[in-house]
Amino acid sequence: MAYKISDECISCGACAENCPVGCISEGDGKYVINADECISCGTCADICPVGAPAEE
């Protein structure tokens, strides 16, 4: 299952910088994950300081 970033996102960019497949990009007010490219590795959730990414 792909990860999704919640509204808790503070737009720090840590998730995008550390995503091994580069499926995270800056969206409107928060970062977004391309579900078709996400490999559900959990790196984004592990690195996020506010716990915004979670499995859908």
C-alpha positions, 0 to 999 in steps of 0.5 A, a space after each residue: 500500500 502506498 503512503 499518503 502525507 497528512 495535513 500535519 505536513 510542515 513542508 520541511 522537505 525531509 521526506 522528498 530528499 530521502 525518498 529512494 524512488 523520488 516519488 514525493 514532490 512539493 504540493 500546494 501547502 504540503 508535500 504529496 506522494 505519487 501512489 503509482 511510484 511509491 514502493 511503501 518502504 516507510 523511509 518518509 514516515 521514519 524521517 518525518 519530524 511530525 509523522 505526516 506520512 502514513 500508509 493509506 
